[in-house]
């Protein structure tokens, strides 16, 4: 349960894909805005997953306990958490990804201790996917 909460919170803050795209299949009216049929709509997942209106004042903090009792992480909107997209076009690799996370993390954490190198600089960058701009130098010690 705790590993799943940590994984959910990790992909909330650092989704595998920084955005999701959909195309309007018909004219849509959202408040005073009309979105014409055929318009491509991009959802900024990084921004949405850190939106304080959806996640609260601690939206930028790593708090796995958000996912203790709620698959959506206590988000204020049912569509506020979608690290693998949503609907019929949700990433088919979602379940495989979480299974691989569990296997790899269990094997690594049972044999090694990991520490961030003092040279680490936290600099997420968005290219095709979200990743560290300068890598993640680690100090790895056997248990």
C-alpha positions as CSV (number, residue, x, y, z in Angstrom):
1,X,0.0,0.0,0.0
2,X,2.7,2.5,0.9
3,X,4.7,1.8,-2.2
4,X,1.7,2.4,-4.3
5,X,1.1,5.7,-2.6
6,X,4.7,6.8,-3.2
7,X,4.4,5.8,-6.9
8,X,1.1,7.7,-7.3
9,X,2.6,10.8,-5.7
10,X,5.8,10.5,-7.8
11,X,3.8,10.4,-11.1
12,X,1.6,13.2,-9.8
13,X,4.5,15.6,-9.4
14,X,6.5,14.2,-12.3
15,X,4.1,12.7,-14.8
16,X,5.7,10.5,-17.5
17,X,4.3,12.7,-20.2
18,X,4.0,16.4,-19.3
19,X,0.8,16.9,-21.3
20,X,-2.1,15.0,-22.9
21,X,-3.8,16.0,-26.2
22,X,-7.3,15.4,-27.3
23,X,-9.3,16.6,-30.3
24,X,-12.8,18.1,-30.0
25,X,-15.2,15.7,-31.9
26,X,-18.0,18.4,-31.8
27,X,-18.4,22.1,-31.0
28,X,-18.0,22.5,-27.2
29,X,-19.1,25.4,-25.1
30,X,-17.1,25.9,-21.9
31,X,-18.4,29.0,-20.0
32,X,-18.1,31.8,-22.5
33,X,-15.6,29.9,-24.7
34,X,-16.6,28.0,-27.8
35,X,-14.2,25.2,-28.9
36,X,-14.9,24.3,-32.5
37,X,-15.0,20.7,-33.7
38,X,-11.5,19.5,-34.8
39,X,-9.6,21.8,-32.4
40,X,-6.7,20.1,-30.7
41,X,-6.8,20.6,-26.9
42,X,-3.7,20.2,-24.8
43,X,-3.9,19.5,-21.0
44,X,-0.8,20.6,-19.1
45,X,-0.5,17.8,-16.6
46,X,2.5,19.2,-14.8
47,X,0.6,22.4,-14.1
48,X,-2.7,20.6,-13.3
49,X,-1.0,18.2,-10.9
50,X,0.5,21.1,-9.0
51,X,-2.6,23.4,-9.1
52,X,-3.3,24.6,-5.5
53,X,-7.0,25.0,-6.4
54,X,-7.1,21.2,-7.1
55,X,-4.6,19.9,-4.6
56,X,-4.5,22.4,-1.7
57,X,-1.8,24.7,-0.5
58,X,0.8,21.9,-0.3
59,X,0.3,21.0,-4.0
60,X,4.1,21.2,-4.7
61,X,5.1,19.0,-1.7
62,X,5.7,15.3,-1.9
63,X,3.0,13.8,0.3
64,X,2.3,10.1,-0.6
65,X,-0.4,10.0,2.1
66,X,-2.7,11.9,-0.3
67,X,-3.4,8.5,-1.9
68,X,-4.1,6.7,1.4
69,X,-7.9,6.5,0.9
70,X,-8.5,7.9,-2.5
71,X,-7.3,6.8,-5.9
72,X,-7.4,10.4,-7.1
73,X,-5.2,11.6,-4.2
74,X,-7.7,13.7,-2.5
75,X,-7.9,16.0,-5.5
76,X,-10.8,18.4,-5.6
77,X,-11.8,17.2,-9.1
78,X,-12.2,13.6,-10.4
79,X,-10.2,14.5,-13.5
80,X,-7.4,16.4,-11.7
81,X,-5.1,13.3,-11.5
82,X,-4.3,11.8,-14.8
83,X,-0.6,11.0,-15.1
84,X,-1.3,8.4,-17.8
85,X,-4.1,10.2,-19.6
86,X,-7.7,9.4,-19.3
87,X,-10.6,7.6,-21.1
88,X,-10.4,5.3,-24.0
89,X,-7.0,6.7,-25.0
90,X,-5.3,6.2,-21.6
91,X,-1.8,4.8,-21.8
92,X,-2.0,1.1,-22.2
93,X,1.3,0.7,-20.4
94,X,0.0,2.1,-17.1
95,X,-0.4,-1.2,-15.3
96,X,2.9,-2.5,-16.7
97,X,4.7,0.6,-15.5
98,X,3.4,0.3,-11.9
99,X,4.3,-3.5,-11.9
100,X,7.8,-2.7,-13.1
101,X,8.2,0.1,-10.5
102,X,7.3,-2.4,-7.8
103,X,9.6,-5.1,-9.0
104,X,12.6,-2.9,-9.6
105,X,12.3,-0.8,-6.5
106,X,11.8,-3.9,-4.3
107,X,14.9,-5.5,-5.7
108,X,17.1,-2.4,-5.5
109,X,15.9,-1.3,-2.1
110,X,16.5,-4.7,-0.6
111,X,20.2,-4.7,-1.7
112,X,21.3,-1.0,-1.7
113,X,21.0,2.3,0.1
114,X,20.7,5.4,-2.2
115,X,21.7,9.0,-1.4
116,X,21.6,12.0,-3.7
117,X,25.1,13.2,-4.5
118,X,25.9,16.7,-3.1
119,X,26.3,17.8,-6.7
120,X,22.6,17.1,-7.5
121,X,20.7,20.1,-8.8
122,X,16.9,19.8,-8.9
123,X,16.0,21.0,-12.4
124,X,13.1,19.2,-14.0
125,X,12.8,19.9,-17.7
126,X,10.1,19.3,-20.2
127,X,11.1,17.9,-23.6
128,X,9.2,15.0,-25.1
129,X,8.9,13.7,-21.5
130,X,9.6,15.2,-18.1
131,X,13.1,14.5,-16.8
132,X,16.0,15.9,-14.8
133,X,18.0,18.5,-16.9
134,X,21.3,17.5,-15.3
135,X,20.7,13.9,-14.5
136,X,20.4,12.4,-11.0
137,X,23.9,11.6,-9.6
138,X,23.5,9.1,-6.8
139,X,25.7,7.5,-4.2
140,X,24.9,3.8,-4.0
141,X,26.0,1.7,-1.1
142,X,25.4,-2.0,-0.6
143,X,23.3,-2.9,2.5
